[in-house]
Structure formats: structure tokens, C-alpha cells
């Protein structure tokens, strides 16, 4: 595929997912009110279905990420927090990358429902992400996993690039948690591998100790996106020269 074909396929898949979501909402009598929008995580009054009705914004943003990563033909890419899988799809179709990733495993899958009122909306979001994976041909390479502090990630191998551009798992992490996570990524990157991240929030003390968690020269378009080489992780986290 070329870029135009990738864009067209993503837009097509978005409409397929939207039709399925609307049918399920009707079947289960699910509706959205102002107080439920943020809980839903897939629908917003101002822009409709996230990643579908606002797909152009996400495609353009992720195409920029793809260009910055610039993966080599046939290289391997692992994404932490795949969501709708647009970026992995781009890597596979535009560069023939071997791709894999992990997506959030909801609490009610293994420990009971903590907030029953949220369940219909969380189930709908989970269903939407399943549909994205299925229609983009990525269902078999994405595993469900909760990224937590001091817990190794189920990488299942080594990669040329690890990406985490939708990260929310790092809330309230301090320096120790980041060092453990970075060490885990280091051990699953190939010798010339790179880690591409866009962390929503980094606590000041962690950022002071690990300034490379933010770009050295942020731009207006990518104020949080940065790429860290495996070599740099080794030097800073493991003291390897």
C-alpha cells in the first residue's frame, strides 16, 4: 500500500466500526449524555466517535509519528497501548514491518467489575478496539496486558522499535518506576533499537533525573514526542558506556 491507500483503508475501517457500534448501541439501548461522555471514552458530543469521525486528525498526527520513527523496511515494531492500531497498520503496510503490541486489559476481565455503571461503555470501547484489530488484520498480534509499575511487559521477543505514544500507564510514576520500565524496554530492544514515547505527564522529580523523557527541542506539533536510543537508555539507566 502507499500512503493514499493506507489513509483510505483506515477511513473505510472507521466507517465499518461505526456501523457496528451504532447497531450495538441500539440493540443494548446505550445512549450518551453530557455526564457520561468522558466515561465512554469512544464518543464525544463535539466530535462524535473518537478515531472515526475525527479520523483525519489522528491519521495526520500518526503519519507524522511514522515519519519521525522512519522504520526500516522489514524491521520490527512493538506498541504499548495499541488502541485503534492505526500506527502499527502504517508500519506494516508502508514498510513491511513485523508488528506486535499490548492493549489495556480491563479490570472486570480478571477481578470483578469495580464500577458497574461504567461497564456498558467500557465494553463498547473494548468492542470497538477489537473491531479495529480485526478489520486491520492485527487481531492475532495484539495481547491484552496491564502495564504496571515494577512489572515486566509481555513483549514476547526483541524489536527494532518500541513505541508508546498514547501512554497513560505512567500516572504518578517516580524515578524508580521509570528506571524499571526503561530497563525492561532496553532488554527487549535490538542493539540499534529505539524507544519512541509521548508521555502525557511526567512528575517533576522523575523528569529532573531522566530529562530524556521529554524532547530536547520540543516543537509545537510534537511537544512531548521523543525518541531514545537503546544506547542512551543503557548509559543513563544501566551505566553502560
N, CA and C of each residue as an Amber inpcrd file, in Angstrom:
protein
   723
   0.8340000  -1.2020000   0.0000000   0.0000000   0.0000000   0.0000000
   0.8730000   1.2590000   0.0000000   0.3570000   2.3300000  -0.5920000
   1.0050000   3.6240000  -0.4580000   0.2240000   4.4390000   0.5730000
   0.6480000   5.6560000   0.8290000   0.0160000   6.4600000   1.8750000
  -1.4670000   6.7180000   1.5940000  -1.7780000   6.9860000   0.3380000
  -3.1680000   7.2590000  -0.0110000  -4.0380000   6.0370000   0.2480000
  -3.5200000   4.8740000  -0.0600000  -4.2790000   3.6450000   0.1690000
  -4.4190000   3.3350000   1.6580000  -3.3680000   3.6050000   2.4190000
  -3.4330000   3.3900000   3.8720000  -4.4930000   4.2970000   4.4830000
  -4.4850000   5.5620000   4.0950000  -5.4930000   6.5010000   4.5970000
  -6.9050000   6.0390000   4.2340000  -7.0740000   5.6290000   2.9860000
  -8.3970000   5.2020000   2.5270000  -8.8820000   3.9790000   3.3010000
  -7.9730000   3.0370000   3.5590000  -8.3620000   1.8300000   4.2920000
  -8.7340000   2.1550000   5.7290000  -7.9810000   3.0420000   6.3750000
  -8.2970000   3.4290000   7.7450000  -9.6700000   4.1060000   7.8120000
  -9.9420000   4.9990000   6.8760000 -11.2410000   5.6650000   6.8490000
 -12.3600000   4.6630000   6.5950000 -12.1120000   3.7090000   5.7140000
 -13.1050000   2.6770000   5.4240000 -13.3830000   1.8310000   6.6660000
 -12.3170000   1.4110000   7.3400000 -12.4700000   0.6080000   8.5540000
 -13.2180000   1.3960000   9.6230000 -12.9230000   2.6780000   9.7460000
 -13.6170000   3.5090000  10.7210000 -15.1220000   3.4920000  10.5190000
 -15.5550000   3.5780000   9.2750000 -16.9930000   3.5590000   8.9990000
 -17.5970000   2.1820000   9.2800000 -16.8400000   1.1320000   9.0390000
 -17.3060000  -0.2200000   9.3560000 -17.4770000  -0.3830000  10.8680000
 -16.4970000   0.1220000  11.6170000 -16.5770000   0.0450000  13.0760000
 -17.7550000   0.8820000  13.5780000 -17.9360000   2.0620000  13.0130000
 -19.0340000   2.9430000  13.4260000 -20.3850000   2.2690000  13.2270000
 -20.5680000   1.6110000  12.0970000 -21.8410000   0.9270000  11.8310000
 -22.1010000  -0.1550000  12.8720000 -21.0700000  -0.9010000  13.2280000
 -21.2040000  -1.9590000  14.2430000 -21.5080000  -1.3620000  15.6150000
 -20.8570000  -0.2610000  15.9580000 -21.0860000   0.3820000  17.2440000
 -22.5210000   0.8980000  17.3420000 -22.9960000   1.5250000  16.2950000
 -24.3510000   2.0640000  16.3050000 -25.3750000   0.9560000  16.4430000
 -25.1120000  -0.1800000  15.7810000 -26.0280000  -1.3170000  15.8830000
 -26.0540000  -1.8740000  17.3020000 -24.8690000  -1.9700000  17.9230000
 -24.7990000  -2.4970000  19.2970000 -25.4390000  -1.5360000  20.2850000
 -25.2340000  -0.2360000  20.0840000 -25.8640000   0.7520000  20.9600000
 -27.3910000   0.6620000  20.8920000 -27.8990000   0.4790000  19.6870000
 -29.3500000   0.3500000  19.5110000 -29.8560000  -0.9340000  20.1500000
 -29.1170000  -2.0170000  19.9470000 -29.5040000  -3.3130000  20.4910000
 -29.5350000  -3.2880000  22.0200000 -28.5590000  -2.6120000  22.6250000
 -28.4460000  -2.5960000  24.0830000 -29.0060000  -1.3220000  24.7070000
 -29.6200000  -0.4760000  23.8830000 -30.2210000   0.7800000  24.3600000
 -29.2010000   1.6390000  25.1150000 -28.0230000   1.7650000  24.5340000
 -26.9590000   2.5860000  25.1060000 -27.0540000   3.9970000  24.5290000
 -27.0250000   4.9860000  25.4000000 -27.0660000   6.3760000  24.9480000
 -25.9900000   7.1680000  25.6890000 -25.7480000   8.3970000  25.1990000
 -24.7140000   9.2470000  25.7820000 -25.3240000  10.5610000  26.2590000
 -25.0210000  10.9170000  27.4670000 -25.4210000  12.2120000  27.9990000
 -24.1520000  12.9750000  28.3500000 -24.3170000  14.2570000  28.7020000
 -23.1350000  15.0690000  28.9920000 -22.2980000  14.4780000  30.1160000
 -22.9320000  13.8580000  31.0880000 -22.1860000  13.3440000  32.2350000
 -21.5620000  11.9840000  31.9820000 -21.8380000  11.3930000  30.8280000
 -21.2930000  10.0630000  30.5420000 -20.1930000  10.1130000  29.4880000
 -20.0240000  11.2620000  28.8330000 -19.0890000  11.3470000  27.7030000
 -17.6900000  10.8500000  28.0400000 -17.0960000  11.4000000  29.0990000
 -15.7280000  11.0280000  29.4300000 -15.6460000   9.5770000  29.8670000
 -16.7170000   9.0860000  30.4510000 -16.7440000   7.6980000  30.8850000
 -16.7250000   6.7580000  29.6850000 -17.3590000   7.1880000  28.6110000
 -17.4700000   6.3270000  27.4300000 -16.1130000   6.1080000  26.7730000
 -15.3580000   7.1820000  26.5930000 -14.0240000   7.0680000  26.0210000
 -13.9890000   6.8060000  24.5280000 -15.1430000   6.6940000  23.8930000
 -15.1870000   6.4040000  22.4570000 -16.0870000   7.3930000  21.7190000
 -16.8590000   8.1870000  22.4630000 -17.7920000   9.1290000  21.8360000
 -17.7850000  10.4480000  22.5800000 -17.7640000  11.5620000  21.8160000
 -17.7650000  12.8930000  22.3990000 -18.7260000  13.7720000  21.6160000
 -19.4840000  14.5800000  22.3390000 -20.5100000  15.4060000  21.7100000
 -19.9260000  16.3130000  20.6390000 -18.7560000  16.8790000  20.9200000
 -18.1700000  17.8470000  19.9870000 -17.6420000  17.2110000  18.7070000
 -17.1550000  15.9460000  18.7910000 -16.5160000  15.3610000  17.6080000
 -16.9940000  13.9630000  17.2430000 -18.0280000  13.4790000  17.9080000
 -18.5780000  12.1750000  17.5400000 -17.7070000  11.0280000  18.0180000
 -17.6450000   9.9670000  17.2210000 -16.8660000   8.7870000  17.5940000
 -15.3680000   9.0620000  17.4510000 -14.6630000   8.8960000  18.5660000
 -13.2230000   9.1330000  18.5700000 -12.5320000   8.1300000  17.6630000
 -11.5390000   8.6040000  16.8960000 -10.7590000   7.8200000  15.9440000
 -11.5500000   7.4790000  14.6760000 -12.8290000   7.8990000  14.6160000
 -13.6470000   7.6040000  13.4390000 -14.1160000   8.9150000  12.8010000
 -14.9580000   9.6530000  13.5210000 -15.4400000  10.9220000  12.9760000
 -14.3370000  11.9770000  12.9410000 -13.3090000  11.7920000  13.7760000
 -12.1640000  12.7040000  13.7540000 -10.9110000  11.9960000  13.2220000
 -11.1220000  11.0160000  12.3380000 -10.0180000  10.1680000  11.8690000
  -8.9170000  10.9590000  11.1720000  -9.2770000  11.9850000  10.4050000
  -8.2590000  12.7440000   9.6710000  -7.2070000  13.3270000  10.6140000
  -7.6660000  13.8530000  11.7530000  -6.7320000  14.4170000  12.7280000
  -5.7550000  13.3470000  13.2000000  -6.2540000  12.1730000  13.5530000
  -5.4040000  11.1130000  14.0800000  -4.4870000  10.5370000  12.9970000
  -5.0010000  10.3990000  11.7940000  -4.1690000   9.8850000  10.6990000
  -3.0120000  10.8330000  10.4350000  -3.2980000  12.1330000  10.3560000
  -2.2400000  13.1180000  10.0970000  -1.1980000  13.1060000  11.2150000
  -1.6680000  13.0520000  12.4660000  -0.7480000  13.0470000  13.5990000
   0.1180000  11.7960000  13.5960000  -0.4910000  10.6520000  13.3360000
   0.2630000   9.3980000  13.3750000   1.1640000   9.2360000  12.1540000
   0.7910000   9.8310000  11.0410000   1.6920000   9.8380000   9.8860000
   2.9580000  10.6280000  10.2240000   2.7970000  11.7040000  10.9930000
   3.9750000  12.4580000  11.4500000   4.8370000  11.5810000  12.3520000
   4.2060000  10.8480000  13.2600000   4.9490000   9.9430000  14.1310000
   5.6790000   8.8890000  13.3120000   4.9870000   8.3560000  12.3020000
   5.6010000   7.3430000  11.4350000   6.8370000   7.9160000  10.7460000
   6.7260000   9.1470000  10.2310000   7.8550000   9.7670000   9.5390000
   9.0240000  10.0220000  10.4910000   8.7060000  10.3990000  11.7320000
   9.7610000  10.6330000  12.7180000  10.4460000   9.3190000  13.0840000
   9.6640000   8.2710000  13.2840000  10.2350000   6.9530000  13.5830000
  11.0080000   6.4230000  12.3840000  10.4190000   6.5970000  11.1860000
  11.0520000   6.1830000   9.9320000  11.6100000   4.7580000  10.0300000
  10.7510000   3.7720000  10.3050000  11.2420000   2.3990000  10.4720000
  11.8310000   1.8470000   9.1710000  12.8510000   1.0370000   9.3110000
  13.4570000   0.4250000   8.1330000  12.5400000  -0.6400000   7.5530000
  12.6820000  -0.8570000   6.2760000  11.9030000  -1.8860000   5.5920000
  12.1300000  -3.2390000   6.2720000  11.0290000  -3.8940000   6.6470000
  11.1210000  -5.2260000   7.2290000  11.5660000  -5.2640000   8.6800000
  11.6760000  -4.0980000   9.3300000  12.0870000  -4.0740000  10.7360000
  10.9230000  -4.4920000  11.6330000  11.1680000  -4.5390000  12.9450000
  10.1430000  -4.9950000  13.8820000   9.7480000  -3.8560000  14.8270000
   8.4390000  -3.7360000  15.0790000   7.9040000  -2.6390000  15.8810000
   6.9160000  -3.1950000  16.8990000   7.0650000  -2.7720000  18.1490000
   6.1500000  -3.1820000  19.2200000   5.5230000  -1.9320000  19.8170000
   4.1820000  -1.9390000  19.9620000   3.4940000  -0.7700000  20.5210000
   2.8760000  -1.1130000  21.8710000   3.1170000  -0.2550000  22.8420000
   2.4950000  -0.3630000  24.1610000   1.2750000   0.5560000  24.1670000
   0.0890000  -0.0360000  24.2010000  -1.1420000   0.7390000  24.1220000
  -1.5390000   0.9680000  22.6750000  -1.9810000  -0.0910000  22.0070000
  -2.2280000  -0.0290000  20.5610000  -3.5070000   0.7190000  20.1990000
  -4.5130000   0.7030000  21.0930000  -5.7630000   1.3890000  20.7930000
  -6.3770000   0.9210000  19.4980000  -6.5920000   1.8590000  18.5690000
  -7.2190000   1.5310000  17.2900000  -6.2140000   1.0080000  16.2630000
  -4.9470000   0.9300000  16.6070000  -3.9060000   0.2610000  15.8070000
  -3.5050000   0.9870000  14.5280000  -3.8510000   2.2510000  14.3670000
  -3.5070000   2.9460000  13.1290000  -1.9980000   2.9790000  12.8840000
  -1.2140000   3.2500000  13.9220000   0.2280000   3.4000000  13.7360000
   0.8920000   2.0740000  13.3670000   0.4970000   0.9900000  14.0230000
   1.0440000  -0.3170000  13.6520000   0.6510000  -0.6820000  12.2280000
  -0.5640000  -0.3550000  11.8480000  -1.0330000  -0.6240000  10.4830000
  -0.1610000   0.1200000   9.4770000   0.1670000   1.3840000   9.7640000
   1.0430000   2.1590000   8.8830000   2.4110000   1.5020000   8.7630000
   2.9720000   1.0790000   9.8890000   4.3000000   0.4590000   9.8730000
   4.2970000  -0.8180000   9.0390000   3.2560000  -1.6040000   9.1950000
   3.1900000  -2.8710000   8.4490000   2.9820000  -2.6430000   6.9530000
   2.0510000  -1.7680000   6.6110000   1.6850000  -1.6010000   5.2080000
   2.6790000  -0.7430000   4.4210000   3.2820000   0.2480000   5.0740000
   4.1800000   1.1610000   4.3630000   5.6290000   0.7020000   4.3570000
   6.0320000  -0.1310000   5.3650000   7.4220000  -0.5800000   5.4210000
   7.5560000  -2.0970000   5.5960000   6.4540000  -2.8180000   5.5850000
   6.5330000  -4.2740000   5.7270000   7.0700000  -4.7100000   7.0760000
   6.8110000  -3.9170000   8.1070000   7.3380000  -4.2330000   9.4400000
   6.6190000  -5.4330000  10.0540000   7.3630000  -6.1700000  10.8660000
   6.7510000  -7.1810000  11.7430000   6.2620000  -6.4290000  12.9700000
   4.9780000  -6.4920000  13.2460000   4.4140000  -5.6740000  14.3120000
   3.7430000  -6.5340000  15.3810000   3.7130000  -5.9970000  16.5920000
   3.0480000  -6.6370000  17.7270000   2.7740000  -5.5520000  18.7630000
   2.0040000  -5.9080000  19.7880000   1.7370000  -4.9160000  20.8170000
   0.8730000  -5.4480000  21.9300000   0.6710000  -4.5950000  22.9210000
  -0.2280000  -4.9110000  24.0290000  -1.2290000  -3.7820000  24.1900000
  -2.4410000  -4.1580000  24.5680000  -3.5040000  -3.1960000  24.8230000
  -4.0600000  -3.4600000  26.2090000  -4.6250000  -2.4250000  26.7870000
  -5.1400000  -2.4700000  28.1520000  -6.0660000  -3.6600000  28.3810000
  -5.8890000  -4.3180000  29.5050000  -6.7850000  -5.3910000  29.9250000
  -7.6720000  -4.8260000  31.0120000  -8.9770000  -4.7760000  30.7690000
  -9.8900000  -4.1250000  31.6980000 -10.0270000  -4.8930000  33.0000000
 -10.2480000  -4.1560000  34.0890000 -10.3310000  -4.7460000  35.4240000
 -11.3450000  -5.8770000  35.5040000 -12.5030000  -5.7080000  34.8540000
 -13.5670000  -6.6950000  35.0070000 -13.2450000  -8.0100000  34.3180000
 -12.1650000  -8.0670000  33.5610000 -11.7870000  -9.3220000  32.9210000
 -11.1860000 -10.3020000  33.9160000 -10.6400000  -9.7980000  35.0070000
  -9.9760000 -10.7310000  35.9070000 -10.2080000 -10.4600000  37.3900000
 -10.8970000  -9.3890000  37.7300000 -11.0530000  -9.1260000  39.1600000
 -12.4290000  -8.5920000  39.5370000 -13.4230000  -8.8250000  38.6840000
 -14.7460000  -8.3280000  39.0020000 -14.9240000  -6.8820000  38.5760000
 -16.1550000  -6.4460000  38.4250000 -16.4500000  -5.1050000  37.9420000
 -16.3540000  -4.1140000  39.0940000 -15.4500000  -3.1560000  38.9940000
 -15.2560000  -2.1900000  40.0750000 -16.2860000  -1.0640000  40.0180000
 -16.7630000  -0.7180000  38.8420000 -17.7560000   0.3360000  38.6920000
 -18.7940000  -0.1370000  37.6720000 -19.8710000  -0.7990000  38.1200000
 -20.8560000  -1.3690000  37.1950000 -21.4740000  -0.3480000  36.2500000
 -21.5930000   0.9160000  36.6880000 -22.2020000   1.9390000  35.8450000
 -21.3830000   2.1970000  34.5820000 -20.0700000   1.9840000  34.6710000
 -19.2010000   2.2170000  33.5190000 -19.1500000   1.0330000  32.5540000
 -19.5980000  -0.1250000  33.0050000 -19.3790000  -1.3550000  32.2400000
 -19.9040000  -1.2940000  30.8040000 -21.1510000  -0.8410000  30.5520000
 -21.6260000  -0.8220000  29.1560000 -20.7310000  -0.0090000  28.2300000
 -20.2060000   1.0950000  28.7420000 -19.3790000   1.9710000  27.9200000
 -17.9690000   1.4080000  27.7400000 -17.4550000   0.8000000  28.7880000
 -16.1390000   0.1610000  28.6750000 -16.2180000  -1.0420000  27.7490000
 -17.3090000  -1.7930000  27.8370000 -17.4910000  -2.9300000  26.9320000
 -17.5740000  -2.4620000  25.4880000 -18.2260000  -1.3130000  25.2740000
 -18.3560000  -0.7760000  23.9220000 -16.9960000  -0.3420000  23.3800000
 -16.1910000   0.2980000  24.2370000 -14.8480000   0.7010000  23.8220000
 -13.9980000  -0.5270000  23.5160000 -14.0760000  -1.5110000  24.3740000
 -13.3420000  -2.7590000  24.1640000 -13.7680000  -3.4240000  22.8490000
 -15.0680000  -3.4090000  22.5730000 -15.6090000  -3.9660000  21.3340000
 -15.0820000  -3.1980000  20.1290000 -15.0410000  -1.8660000  20.2400000
 -14.5390000  -1.0400000  19.1300000 -13.0850000  -1.3740000  18.8260000
 -12.2450000  -1.4830000  19.8570000 -10.8400000  -1.7920000  19.6380000
 -10.6690000  -3.1910000  19.0430000 -11.5190000  -4.1270000  19.4580000
 -11.4910000  -5.4600000  18.8550000 -11.7950000  -5.3720000  17.3620000
 -12.7960000  -4.5640000  17.0040000 -13.1700000  -4.4220000  15.5960000
 -12.0400000  -3.7880000  14.7850000 -11.4020000  -2.7500000  15.3290000
 -10.2620000  -2.1350000  14.6330000  -9.1850000  -3.1860000  14.3550000
  -8.8560000  -3.9820000  15.3720000  -7.8140000  -5.0070000  15.1940000
  -8.2320000  -6.0300000  14.1430000  -9.4910000  -6.4430000  14.2060000
  -9.9780000  -7.4570000  13.2600000  -9.9490000  -6.9330000  11.8240000
 -10.5030000  -5.7550000  11.5980000 -10.6080000  -5.2210000  10.2420000
  -9.2530000  -4.7910000   9.6660000  -8.3200000  -4.4420000  10.5390000
  -6.9780000  -4.0700000  10.0670000  -6.0280000  -5.2660000  10.0260000
  -6.5390000  -6.4460000  10.3740000  -5.7320000  -7.6650000  10.2970000
  -4.6530000  -7.7560000  11.3410000  -4.9380000  -7.2480000  12.5550000
  -3.9300000  -7.2260000  13.6100000  -4.3800000  -7.9740000  14.8720000
  -5.4950000  -8.6300000  14.8040000  -6.0540000  -9.2870000  15.9880000
  -5.0940000 -10.3080000  16.5900000  -4.3730000 -11.0200000  15.7440000
  -3.5240000 -12.1140000  16.2330000  -2.2000000 -11.6450000  16.8380000
  -1.8510000 -10.3810000  16.6790000  -0.5420000  -9.9260000  17.1680000
  -0.6530000  -8.9670000  18.3540000  -1.8860000  -8.7070000  18.8150000
  -2.0960000  -7.8100000  19.9510000  -2.5580000  -8.6320000  21.1510000
  -1.8650000  -8.4610000  22.2780000  -2.2470000  -9.1600000  23.5020000
  -2.8000000  -8.1740000  24.5220000  -3.6880000  -8.6700000  25.4020000
  -4.2180000  -7.8370000  26.4810000  -3.2730000  -7.9190000  27.6760000
  -2.9660000  -6.7520000  28.2120000  -1.9700000  -6.7090000  29.2780000
  -2.1010000  -5.3900000  30.0280000  -1.9460000  -5.4200000  31.3420000
  -1.9460000  -4.1910000  32.1300000  -0.5000000  -3.8110000  32.4390000
  -0.0820000  -2.6420000  31.9800000   1.2620000  -2.1510000  32.2720000
   1.2310000  -1.5110000  33.6480000   2.0200000  -2.0520000  34.5560000
   2.0470000  -1.5670000  35.9330000   3.4890000  -1.3570000  36.3740000
   3.6460000  -0.6010000  37.4580000   4.9840000  -0.3520000  37.9880000
   5.6210000  -1.6530000  38.4620000   6.9180000  -1.7610000  38.1740000
   7.7250000  -2.9030000  38.5940000   7.1510000  -4.2450000  38.1160000
   6.6340000  -4.2370000  36.9030000   6.0860000  -5.4610000  36.3090000
   6.5870000  -5.5570000  34.8700000   7.3030000  -6.6350000  34.5210000
   7.7970000  -6.7540000  33.1440000   6.6600000  -6.8710000  32.1390000
   6.8640000  -6.2770000  30.9890000   5.8540000  -6.3110000  29.9250000
   5.9910000  -7.5950000  29.1250000   4.8800000  -8.1080000  28.6710000
   4.8570000  -9.3380000  27.8740000   5.2340000  -9.0120000  26.4260000
   6.5230000  -8.7420000  26.2030000   6.9860000  -8.3690000  24.8640000
   6.9750000  -9.5470000  23.8950000   7.3380000 -10.7140000  24.3710000
   7.3560000 -11.8880000  23.5000000   8.4760000 -11.8740000  22.4760000
   9.5520000 -11.1410000  22.7460000  10.6730000 -11.1050000  21.8070000
  11.3560000  -9.7490000  21.8380000  12.3080000  -9.5480000  20.9220000
  13.0370000  -8.2860000  20.8040000  12.6210000  -7.5520000  19.5330000
  12.7980000  -6.2170000  19.5530000  12.2920000  -5.3830000  18.4580000
  13.2830000  -4.2820000  18.1140000  13.1220000  -3.7730000  16.8890000
  13.9350000  -2.6400000  16.4540000  13.3870000  -1.3280000  17.0030000
  12.1010000  -1.3040000  17.2940000  11.4830000  -0.1010000  17.8660000
  10.3690000  -0.5050000  18.8190000  10.3070000   0.1860000  19.9450000
   9.1890000   0.0830000  20.8700000   8.5630000   1.4670000  20.9360000
   7.2450000   1.5340000  20.7880000   6.5760000   2.8340000  20.7790000
   5.4910000   2.8810000  21.8540000   5.3520000   4.0400000  22.4700000
   4.3030000   4.2720000  23.4670000   3.8930000   5.7330000  23.3450000
   3.0340000   6.0120000  22.3810000   2.6490000   7.4010000  22.1060000
   1.2650000   7.7320000  22.6430000   0.6220000   6.7760000  23.3160000
  -0.6910000   7.0270000  23.9140000  -0.6340000   6.6640000  25.3990000
   0.5320000   6.8410000  26.0040000   0.7870000   6.3020000  27.3340000
  -0.0240000   7.0040000  28.4210000  -0.7190000   6.2130000  29.2220000
  -1.3770000   6.6980000  30.4320000  -0.9740000   5.8390000  31.6280000
  -0.2190000   4.7910000  31.3510000   0.1550000   3.8550000  32.4130000
   1.1150000   4.4650000  33.4340000   1.7260000   5.5900000  33.1020000
   2.7840000   6.1640000  33.9430000   2.2740000   7.1810000  34.9600000
   0.9870000   7.2170000  35.2110000   0.4510000   8.1730000  36.1740000
   1.0700000   7.9620000  37.5560000   1.5790000   9.0620000  38.0980000
   2.1630000   9.0800000  39.4450000   3.4700000   8.2730000  39.5540000
   4.0510000   7.8730000  38.4290000   5.3300000   7.1760000  38.4980000
   6.4200000   8.1360000  38.9530000   7.3450000   7.5930000  39.7350000
   8.5230000   8.3380000  40.1490000   9.7350000   7.7610000  39.4240000
  10.8980000   8.2430000  39.7840000  12.1160000   7.8420000  39.0690000
  12.3110000   6.3320000  39.0620000  12.0660000   5.6730000  40.1830000
  12.2860000   4.2260000  40.2660000  11.4380000   3.4350000  39.2970000
  10.1760000   3.7970000  39.1680000   9.2820000   3.0960000  38.2420000
   9.7430000   3.2720000  36.7930000  10.1650000   4.5020000  36.4440000
  10.6450000   4.7490000  35.0840000  11.9210000   3.9520000  34.8020000
  12.8050000   3.9110000  35.7530000  14.0520000   3.1720000  35.5350000
  13.7710000   1.6850000  35.3170000  12.8470000   1.1140000  36.0650000
  12.4980000  -0.2980000  35.8810000  11.9090000  -0.5090000  34.4820000
  10.9800000   0.3740000  34.0900000  10.3300000   0.2510000  32.7820000
  11.3350000   0.4370000  31.6390000  12.2040000   1.4070000  31.7620000
  13.2190000   1.6510000  30.7400000  14.1780000   0.4770000  30.6150000
  14.5300000  -0.1220000  31.7490000  15.4030000  -1.2980000  31.7250000
  14.7100000  -2.4520000  30.9950000  13.4160000  -2.6030000  31.2340000
  12.6400000  -3.6520000  30.5620000  12.6210000  -3.4190000  29.0520000
  12.4040000  -2.1630000  28.6590000  12.4250000  -1.8370000  27.2280000
  13.8090000  -2.0830000  26.6370000  14.8410000  -1.6650000  27.3530000
  16.2300000  -1.8630000  26.9050000  16.5000000  -3.3360000  26.6030000
  16.0490000  -4.2060000  27.4840000  16.3120000  -5.6350000  27.3350000
  15.5490000  -6.2590000  26.1760000  14.5380000  -5.5460000  25.6510000
  13.7540000  -6.0880000  24.5340000  13.9090000  -5.2630000  23.2580000
  14.9340000  -4.4300000  23.2310000  15.2920000  -3.7130000  22.0120000
  16.5260000  -4.3620000  21.3960000  16.5540000  -4.4370000  20.0860000
  17.7300000  -4.9160000  19.3830000  18.8680000  -3.9020000  19.5520000
  20.1200000  -4.2910000  19.2760000  21.2720000  -3.4070000  19.5350000
  21.1410000  -1.9820000  19.0190000  20.5670000  -1.7870000  17.8470000
  20.3970000  -0.4300000  17.3100000  18.9730000   0.0700000  17.5220000
  18.2660000  -0.5190000  18.4680000  16.8580000  -0.2190000  18.6700000
  16.5870000   1.1510000  19.2610000  15.3250000   1.5720000  19.1410000
  14.9180000   2.8880000  19.6300000  13.5740000   2.7900000  20.3470000
  13.4020000   3.6620000  21.3240000  12.1510000   3.7840000  22.0690000
  11.5330000   5.1310000  21.7190000  10.3050000   5.1150000  21.1530000
   9.6100000   6.3610000  20.8270000   8.4400000   6.5240000  21.7790000
   8.4300000   7.6410000  22.5190000   7.4040000   7.8380000  23.5360000
   6.8000000   9.2330000  23.4470000   5.5700000   9.3330000  23.9440000
   4.9190000  10.6200000  24.1560000   4.1230000  10.4650000  25.4460000
   4.7620000  10.7460000  26.5660000   4.1600000  10.5440000  27.8740000
   3.3280000  11.7630000  28.2540000   2.0710000  11.5250000  28.6200000
   1.1630000  12.6290000  28.9040000   1.6480000  13.4900000  30.0660000
   2.0950000  12.8550000  31.1300000   2.5450000  13.6150000  32.2890000
   3.7100000  12.8990000  32.9340000   4.7460000  13.6620000  33.2720000
   5.9110000  13.1100000  33.9660000   6.1400000  13.9600000  35.2080000
   6.2060000  13.3260000  36.3650000   6.4140000  14.0530000  37.6160000
   7.7480000  14.8080000  37.5630000   7.7990000  16.0290000  38.1430000
   8.9970000  16.8700000  38.0480000  10.2830000  16.1900000  38.5010000
  10.2160000  15.4060000  39.5890000  11.4510000  14.7830000  40.0770000
  11.9520000  13.7160000  39.1160000  11.0120000  12.9870000  38.4810000
  11.4080000  11.9780000  37.5040000  12.0090000  12.6390000  36.2690000
  11.4290000  13.7720000  35.8580000  11.9290000  14.4760000  34.6780000
  13.2930000  15.0850000  34.9450000  13.5260000  15.5160000  36.1730000
  14.8350000  16.0660000  36.5270000  15.9070000  14.9800000  36.4740000
  15.5590000  13.7710000  36.9310000  16.5210000  12.6660000  36.9280000
  16.6860000  12.0500000  35.5410000  15.5990000  12.0840000  34.7520000
  15.6120000  11.4520000  33.4270000  15.0760000  12.4450000  32.3890000
  15.8240000  13.5020000  32.1020000  15.3160000  14.5520000  31.2120000
  15.0090000  14.0760000  29.8050000  15.5890000  12.9390000  29.3940000
  15.3360000  12.4720000  28.0240000  13.9260000  11.9020000  27.8480000
  13.1210000  11.9040000  28.9120000  11.7190000  11.5080000  28.7810000
  10.9060000  12.5650000  28.0310000  11.4890000  13.7330000  27.8370000
  10.9010000  14.7980000  27.0310000  11.8930000  15.1650000  25.9250000
  11.4090000  15.6400000  24.7780000  12.3320000  16.0170000  23.6970000
  13.2270000  17.1740000  24.0960000  14.4660000  17.1310000  23.6480000
  15.4260000  18.2000000  23.9610000  15.0110000  19.5100000  23.3100000
  14.4190000  19.4120000  22.1250000  13.9500000  20.5970000  21.4090000
  12.5070000  20.3720000  20.9740000  11.5670000  20.5420000  21.8920000
  10.1640000  20.2950000  21.5500000   9.6560000  21.2770000  20.4980000
   8.7420000  20.7890000  19.6750000   8.0910000  21.6370000  18.6810000
   6.6310000  21.7860000  19.0690000   5.9800000  22.7320000  18.4750000
   4.5600000  22.9710000  18.7800000   3.7210000  21.7470000  18.4320000
   4.0840000  21.0740000  17.3450000   3.3150000  19.9110000  16.9030000
   3.5950000  18.6800000  17.7600000   4.8380000  18.5420000  18.2090000
   5.2340000  17.3510000  18.9670000   5.9980000  17.7600000  20.2260000
   5.2750000  18.3740000  21.1540000   5.9480000  18.8980000  22.3470000
   6.3260000  17.8070000  23.3380000   5.7510000  16.5890000  23.1760000
   6.0570000  15.5030000  24.0990000   6.7390000  14.3140000  23.4210000
   6.6820000  14.2570000  22.1210000   7.2100000  13.0970000  21.4000000
   8.7310000  13.1270000  21.3500000   9.3410000  12.0250000  21.7350000
  10.7980000  11.9430000  21.6760000  11.2210000  10.5130000  21.3710000
  12.4050000  10.3660000  20.8020000  12.9750000   9.0540000  20.5050000
  14.2600000   8.9030000  21.3060000  14.3600000   7.7770000  22.0000000
  15.5240000   7.4990000  22.8430000  16.2010000   6.2410000  22.3130000
  17.4650000   6.3100000  22.0480000  18.1820000   5.1410000  21.5500000
  18.4000000   4.1300000  22.6690000  18.5280000   2.8870000  22.2800000
  18.8430000   1.8420000  23.2660000  20.1660000   2.1570000  23.9560000
  21.1120000   2.6930000  23.1910000  22.4160000   3.0410000  23.7510000
  22.2780000   4.0710000  24.8720000  21.4260000   5.0900000  24.6480000
  21.2510000   6.1200000  25.6680000  20.5750000   5.5420000  26.9090000
  19.5860000   4.6750000  26.7120000  18.9480000   4.0430000  27.8680000
  19.9810000   3.2800000  28.6750000  20.8390000   2.5640000  27.9780000
  21.8850000   1.8090000  28.6560000  22.8210000   2.6860000  29.4610000
  23.1820000   3.8330000  28.8720000  24.1090000   4.7510000  29.5470000
  23.4710000   5.3650000  30.7960000  22.2130000   5.7910000  30.6750000
  21.5730000   6.5150000  31.7640000  21.0250000   5.5890000  32.8440000
  20.4140000   4.4940000  32.4160000  19.7290000   3.6160000  33.3630000
  20.6360000   2.5220000  33.9000000  21.5030000   1.9870000  33.0330000
  22.3470000   0.8650000  33.4400000  23.8110000   1.2400000  33.6160000
  24.1560000   2.4760000  33.2760000  25.5400000   2.9100000  33.4180000
  26.4880000   2.2470000  32.4520000  25.9410000   1.8560000  31.2530000
  26.7820000   1.1940000  30.2440000  27.2860000   2.2260000  29.2540000
  28.5710000   2.2250000  29.0160000  29.1580000   3.1870000  28.0800000
  29.2680000   2.5770000  26.7010000
